[in-house]
Amino acid sequence: MEEQAEDLRELIQGGVSDGHKTRIIAITSGKGGVGKTNISVNMAIAYAQLGKKVILIDGDLGMANVNVLLNVVPQYNLMHVINKKKTMKEIILDTEFGIKFIAGANGFSKIANMTVEELEYFAKQFSTLENADIIIIDTGAGIANNVLQFVAAADEVYVVTTPEPTAITDAYGIIKIITTEIIDHQVNLKLLVNRVHSADEGKRISDRIITIVGQFLGYKVEYIGFVYDDPLVQASVIRQKPFIVINPTCKPSVCLKHIVGRIEKTDITGNDGVSSFLKKFLGKKPRD
């Protein structure tokens, strides 16, 4: 058992031999209905349109619907990997939009009780994703343990909210949970305001949340940008075709492209790619 544990530590800390660093982004929200999954899907495609290798993971285990927006029917999901029935390569789906997709699964919380052997297999399989440039994880809304696990491990976390008072309150609530529950390291939190009618509205909402978070939680949250409200977004859901594909020049599409551009201009301090994600996700501390 001790030998297996040592093998797992070495695997996780091995890193990527060619210096390639995968950027891992978690997208979350305090409540459902704020457009989090739409943001995740269309942001992934915006990255792919820049020539990036993108993997989108559906981490919303209770109400998984990324596959609906992508119009794909996954036969296998992450639980097949956890149960050692499939490899990661076998469950990844190609999509018509230039991104790869991994389906989540109910019961994924089992990872907290996995044996060393199961952890070793999962870590080895997840490490095969290290050739991706970007991994985007669409987490569930709210404060389930699996949500916090994804959030704690990601390089960056984007909290999606809207101008609705309940969404603003819930955005503050999820930020409070993240900043108080994840105590072993500082999470790189950024705020994205969806469904705004003007740039001023997006800035006003973000300023309000950032000020309250700073005042009451002593935590710094950055504003990454806004996405305009547009009837095309709902129409794209009905058509099961992402809005950035239907109309690349509509306001929401342009907003997401600008946000991706800002992300690309920032470096992640201490990012070791997939190995760094695994250290935090599996609760492994780096050795001195």
N, C-alpha and C positions, 0 to 999 in steps of 0.2 A: 504493500500500500504506500509506504513512504517513497519507494522508488517511482511509482506511478505519479505521485504528487510532484516529485522533482521533475519528471519528464514534462508534466503539464506546465510547471513554472517556466521551464526552459523554452517550451513551445510558444507560450504567450509572450515571453520577453524577447523572442528571437528577432522580431521586427521584419522588415522587408529588406532583402539583401541588396537590391539595386538602388536603394535610396528613394524609391517611389513612395509617396505619402498619400494615402486615401483620406479624403475629407469626409467626415461623417456628421451629418446634420439630423437632428431630431426636431420634428414639427409637432407641437402640442397645443392644447387650449384648455381653458378652465371649464368649458361647457361645449356640448355638441351644437351643431347648427351654425357655426361661424365660418364655415368654408375651409376648414383645415385640410381636409383630404383633397379638395380642388386645388388648393395652394400647393400641396405636396406633389400631386401629379403633374401640374403644369410647370412647376419649378424644375422638376426632373427633366421634362422635355426641353425646357429653355436651356438647361445645361447641355443636353445632348445636341442641341442645335449649334452649340459652340464647339462641337467636336469632342466633347468629353465622354468617357465611358461611365455610364450612370446605372446604378442599381437602386431600385425603389423597393423598400420592404414595408409590407403592411403590418404594422405593429398594433393596429386597433383590433384587439382580439375579441371584443364583445360585439362590435358592430362593423366588422371588416367589410369595406365596400370599395377599396381601390380597384379590385378586379372589375367591378361594375362600370366604373368610369373609363377603364381601359378596354372594356368589352372583351375580356378574356375569362376563361373558365379553368382555374387551376385544378389539376388532378392531385397534386401533392403540395405539402406546406412544411413549415418549420418543424412541426411535431414529428414528421416522418424522419427528419434528421436527428432530432433529439432521441427518438426511439431506435436509432441506428438502422432504420429500414431503407433509407435513401441517403445518397450523398448530396451535398449542397449543389453540385453541378447538375444533378438529376432533377432538382425541384425548380431551378431557375427557368423562367419563361422569357423568351424573346417577344417583343411586342412590335406592332407596326409603326410605333412612334419613335423608334431608335433607342429605347431604354430597355433594360432587363427588369423583371419583376419577380419578387419572392413573396408568396402568400404567407400570412400569419396563421394562427390556429388557436382555437379555444383550448385551455389547459396549458398554455405556454408557461404558466407560473410554476410548472413542475421543475423548471430549471433551478429553482432555489433548493430543491431536494435531490439533485442529481448526484450519482456516485462519482468518484474520481474518474473511473473508466468512462462514464458517460460524458463528463466534462471534457475529458481529453479528446474524445471523438468529436464533440461539438466544436471545441476550440480549433481542432485541426481542420474541420470542414469550413468554419467561418473564415479561417485564415486564407482559404482559397479565393476569397473575394478581394484580396489585396491588390489585384491588378486594376480594380475600378478606380477611377479618378474621384468619383463622388458616390457616396451611399446616403440616400435620404430615407429616413424612417418616419412613416406616418403613425404616430402613437395614438392611443386611445385618448378620448377627452376625460379630464378629471384626474383623480389621484390614486388610481389603482397601483399596486406594487409594481406590476410589469411596466407601467408608464414611467414610474420613477427610475426603474432599472435602465430603461433606454435613455432617459434624460440624463442620468448620472454619467453614463458612459460616452455620450456624444461629444464631439469637439465643440459644437455650437447647438444651442437650443432656441428655436424661434417660437415664441408664444403668440398665437393668432387670436385677435379679438376683433370686435366690430364696435361701432359707436353706440350700440344699445347699452343702456345702463346696467342690465343684468350681465352682459358680456364683459363689461369693464370691471364690475365687481368680481366676477369669476376669474378674470385674468389676474387680478391682484391676488385672489385666493390661491391660484395654482402657483404663482410666483412665491408666495409666502410658504407654501408647503415645500416647494423645491429648495428654498434657501434655508429652511429649518431642518428638513429631513436628510438632506445630503450634506454631511458635515465634514467629510474627509478631504474635500477639495472644493474649490470655487467653480460653479457652473457658469459657462459663458452664455448668459441670457441676452436675447434680443427680442424686440417687440415689433410685430407686423400688424398693422391695422387694415382690416379688410372691409370692403363694401362702403367706402367713403364716397362723398359727393364732391369733395374738393381736397386739394393738397393741404389747405389750412385746417380742414376738419381732422385729417389724419394726424397732423402735427399737434393739434390741440388735445386730442385724445391721448396720444403718446406722452405728451408733456405731463398731463394729469397723472397718469399711471406711474411714470418714472419718478415724479416728485414725491408721490405718496410712498412708493417703494423705498426711495432714498431716506425719507423722513422717518418712517416707522420700522423699516427692516435694515437700514444701513447698508443697502445693496445697490450696486450700480447696474442698471439695465440700459442697453443701448437701443435706439430706434433705427430699425433697418429699412423701413419704408412703408408704403401704403399701396393698396390695390383698389381701383375704382369699382363702384357698383355698376353692374351692366346686365340687362336682360339676357344677353348672350350666354352668360355663365349658366343660368338655369336651363336655357335651351340646349347647351352642350351636354349637360347631365342627361337630359332626356334622349339625346341622340347618341349617348355613350361615346362621345368623341371630344377630347379636351379642347377648350376654347382657344388655346394658343395654336392649335392646328387648324381649327375652323376659320379663325381670323387672326393671323399673326400681328396685325396692326391695330386691333381694337385696344381700348384703353387698359383693360386688365392685362392683356398680353404685354403691352409696352411697359407697364408697371413692373411686372415680374422680370422682364429682361433687364430693367434698370437695377432691380434688387440683386439679381444674380451678378450683374456687373460690379456692384458694390462689394458683394461677398468675395469675388475673385481678387479684389484689390487688397484684401486683408489676409494676413498670415495667421496661422494658429500656433501659438507658442507652445513648444513641447509636444507637438503632434507627432506621434509615432505610428500613425495610420491605424490599421486594423489591430495590431498588437496592443496599442494603447487602449483601444475600445474594449478589447477582451480583458485586459487587466482590471478595468473598472467594472465592466459588466459582470464578470465572474467573481468580483470581490477580491482579486489578487493584488497585493501591494508589491511594487517593484522592490527588489532586494537592494540593500545598501552596497 
